[in-house]
Amino acid sequence: MSDAASALKSLLLEKSVRTGTFTLASGKESDLYIDCRMTAMDPFGASLIGQVGWAAVREKIQAEGLEIDAIGGMTLGADPISLAVGMTSASSHPDEALQVFTVRKEPKGHGRGKQIEGNFSSGNTIVVVDDVITTGGSTLKAIDAIEREGGKVAFALVLVDREEGGRQAIEARGIPVVALYSRSTLLG
């Protein structure tokens, strides 16, 4: 594990991981709650997410000869992660810089009525992002919106896979998942 990955793991454990009894967004009860926003919206955490996330994305791109245009996912969890990875791509490899976008939960009720905001165009090849996957539901909702608007999802980048079936649900759609951490790797 790189120094940045170790530092990010420590920060996630300090700021984002809680044990106890919790009701998740999926409605399921769990002994583990992971609020990645606490880490992703910390300036040091965002910097580390950018480094570790871009390294993982770039490795996948190079290994498979992919051409990726943009990175984004369902607001709010994906927003700081996508921006951090996009900014790191631009500063470290300007010729490979990823544009960044966000997917609204519902299309906007005014203006142009868009569900996808930011730097996204029909025909783009995308890395879809999520902070935490449990069932995979929010990631799949983002994928549906991206595909509806003409985007092609190459793979998913996830900060933490809770190892509760979400990865399998996303991969069942033919979309590989790159998880920076899992419940196992975070908690040992």
Number of C-alpha atoms within 10 A of each C-alpha: 7 8 10 16 17 13 16 24 22 14 20 24 16 12 17 17 18 15 10 8 11 14 12 14 11 11 8 10 12 12 11 15 18 19 15 25 21 16 25 30 16 15 11 14 26 24 21 26 28 24 20 23 27 25 15 16 21 17 12 15 15 10 9 9 9 12 13 21 20 23 30 33 32 25 18 15 21 27 23 24 33 32 22 25 29 23 21 24 23 16 12 12 13 11 9 15 20 25 21 24 25 27 25 17 15 11 14 13 9 7 6 8 10 14 18 24 15 12 15 23 16 12 13 21 21 27 26 29 30 28 26 27 23 20 21 21 15 22 27 21 15 24 27 14 21 27 16 11 17 15 21 19 21 19 23 26 28 23 25 23 27 22 15 13 13 21 23 16 17 21 14 10 10 12 19 16 20 20 21 21 19 17 15 11 11 16 10 6
